[in-house]
Amino acid sequence: MRREIGLLSLTFIGVSGVLGSGWLFAPLLASQLAGPAALLAWLLGGLAIGLLAMTFAEIAAMLPVAGGIARLPQFSHGNVVSMAMGWSAWVGYNTTAPIEVEAMLRYLAPHLPWLYQSATPGHLSLLGMTTATAMLLLFTLINVFGVRFFARINASITWLKLAIPMIVALVLILDRFEVSNLQAGGGFFAMGAEGILASIASGGIIFAFIGFRHTIDLAGEAKNPQFTVPTAILLTILICFIIYALIQLAFIGALSPANLEHGWKTLHISGDFGPLSGLASAVGILWLVSLLNIGAVVAPFGGGLVSVGSMGRLALALAQNGFFPQLFETLNRYGVPAYAMLLNFVVASAVFFLLPFQEILSLNGAAIILSFAVGPVALMALRRLDPERRRRFRLPGATALAPLAFIVATLIIYWSGWDTYWRLAVCLLVGLILLLLKVKNTQGEQLDISESLWLLPYLLGLGVLSYLGDFGGGRKWLPFGWDMLLIAVFCVGIFWYAVRCRLSQDKYDRYLREERMAEDSQF
C-alpha cells in the first residue's frame, strides 16, 4: 500500500465520517432532552468521545496498519479478538454505504419523484434501484483508483460539508438570536443533570462523533503516521465539536417564543430537510433552505464515499488476519485492495436490496459499536508488551484514563439498547461459526483462545445489563444513573482482566515480525 495521505486529507476523511446528515436533526433532539443545556451536553459528549479517541490515537500511531479497527487487536490479544472486532465492524461498514445512499435518495425525492414508487411510498422504483446501485458503484470506483484520488475527491466534498453548516449557523445567529431562549422554559438547566445525560446517551450526541474511526482504518496509508494519525484524530473531534456546538447554539437562538410556550420537551419544528430548514423558512431566509437542501445531499455522499474506503481496508485486514481468503489481500497497481472493494460492493448491494431499511439501520448500529471497546484495552496491553517502543503521542495518565475510556466505550454499546445488542450478538455468532468452519483443523494456540477469554464475561455481562436497562427495548429495571454506576464498576473489573489476557511476549514479537515483512513487500 502507498503512504499518500497527508494530515489535511486524513483529517478530512475523519470529518467527513463524523459530519453526516445527522447535523440536520441532532439540535432538535438534544434540545428536547436537555433544553439550553444541550450546549453543555455537546461539550461533555465531545470530551468523552475525545478521551476514547485518544486511546486509539496512541496505538494507531504506534502501529499504523490498514484496517486498524480489525488489525490492532491482533497485536494485543490475537486472532479471536481481532476477528470479533473486525468482523462486526466490517458488517457494520457494509450497511453504512446503503444507509447513506438511501438518505441521499430520500432528500432528492422531492426533486426527482421517479426515484420512488408512487403506489407504495418509501419503496424505490426500478430507476431508483438502478440509481442506488450506480451510487454504490461510483463510491467503489473512486476508491479503486488509488487513495490519493479518493482523498482529493473527499477533500472537495468535505470543504462543502464544513462550509454549509458553518454558513447556516452564522446566518441564523446573525439574523435572529434570542438570548432569552437560553433561560426559557425553566432556565438553562431546565431538564436537570438527567436531561444532559439523556441527550448524550439517546439524543444522538455521543453517536455523532463515532465517524472518527475512519482515520484509524486508513492509518496504513498515512504519511508520517506517528504524527499524522493522532493529530488527524484530535483535529477531527475538535472541528466537528465546533460545528455541532455552533449549530446547536444557532438552533436555540432562532426559536420563537411560540415554539417554547409548552416547554422544551414538546418542542417540534417541521421542515422538508429537518428542523433547521423549518427555522430558516420561519425567519424568511429562503435561500438558506436551498443551501440546506444541498447539504442534505452532500453530507451522505461524503459519508458513503469514506465508508466504502474504510470497509475495503477492513476486508484487507480480515484477509491478513486469516479470516478472509488471501485473494482479498491483493493490491492493484494503485495500491488499493481492489478485490476487497469488489466484495464489499456486492455485499453492500445485496444488503441494500434484500433487507428493509429499518433493519439495515439497526444492524449498522449493532455491528460497529463493539470495536470501540478494544482501544483502551489494547493501549494498556501494548504498554506492557512493548514499553520501549517510541510513541510520538502518548496518552498521559493512561492508568486512570484508559479504564475511563473503556467505560465510555461500554456505555456507547449500552446506550444503543437491547434491540441493538441482541443483533450484535447474532452478528458475532455468525462470525464465530464462519471462523470455526475455516479453522476446524487449527490448534487452539493459533487461534489465541486464552487471550480472548475476557470477551465472554464482558459480552454476557453487557448483554444482561442491556436487557435489564432503560434503552432500546430493555426491561427498564435499572434506574437511570444507577445503571451507569453499575456499568462503571463492571467495566473496571473486566478492563484489568482483559489487560492480563494479553498476548505472550513471544506471540507479540512474532506477529510484529510478520507485519513488518508484509509491509516491506507492499511499500
Secondary structure, 3 states (H helix, E strand, C coil): CCCCECHHHHHHHHHHHHCCHHHHCHHHHHHHHHHHHHHHHHHHHHHHHHHHHHHHHHHHHHCCCCCHHHHHHHHHHCHHHHHHHHHHHHHHHHHHHHHHHHHHHHHHCCCCHHHECCCCCCCECHHHHHHHHHHHHHHHHHHHCCHHHHHHHHHHHHHHHHHHHHHHHHHHHHHCCCHHHHHCCCCCCCCHHHHHHHHHHHCCHHHHCHHHHHHHHCHHHECCHHHHHHHHHHHHHHHHHHHHHHHHHHHHHHCCHHHHCCCCCCCCCCCCCCHHHHHHHHCCCHHHHHHHHHHHHHHHHHHHHHHHHHHHHHHHHHHHCCCCCHHHHCCCCCCCCHHHHHHHHHHHHHHHHHCCHHHHHHHHHHHHHHHHHHHHHHHHHHHHHCCCCCCCCCCCCHHHHHHHHHHHHHHHHHHCCHHHHHHHHHHHHHHHHHHHHHCCCCCHHHHCCHHHCCHHHHHHHHHHHHHHCCCCCCCCCCCCCHHHHHHHHHHHHHHHHHHHCCCCHHHHHHHHHHHHHHHHHHC
